[in-house]
Amino acid sequence: MFWTIIAFLLAIFYWFFHIRLFTMYVRYGIPLGAVIFSTFTVVVDILFFIRPLIMGTFMDGETLFGMGFISFLLGLWQFAVVTDAPKDIPKWKKGKIFSETWEVDMGNDGF
């Protein structure tokens, strides 16, 4: 029971980390960093969650399956959203997907 609670708390932190870092990348216009992070996330999810789950080496399969499966899907979603960002977000000026800096139109902020 103790390890189930610890795993659940880690899962919440892990999902929050995914979402927060991804939104920071998108907000501040660093698509290359977001693509690298999302690809790394998918690889880590496969190595540390999906593979041990298949091999049956987890102490508590149900909780860790929830962590791995949801974070794996979230990583794939991040990668898909970032690679489609220039077409889907009209505020962004057109740029190469692997450019280091994109100009972001912040709108009229009153100045």
Secondary structure as UniProt FT lines:
FT   HELIX           2..28
FT   HELIX           31..45
FT   HELIX           46..50
FT   HELIX           51..55
FT   HELIX           61..83
FT   HELIX           85..88
FT   TURN            90..91
FT   TURN            97..98
//
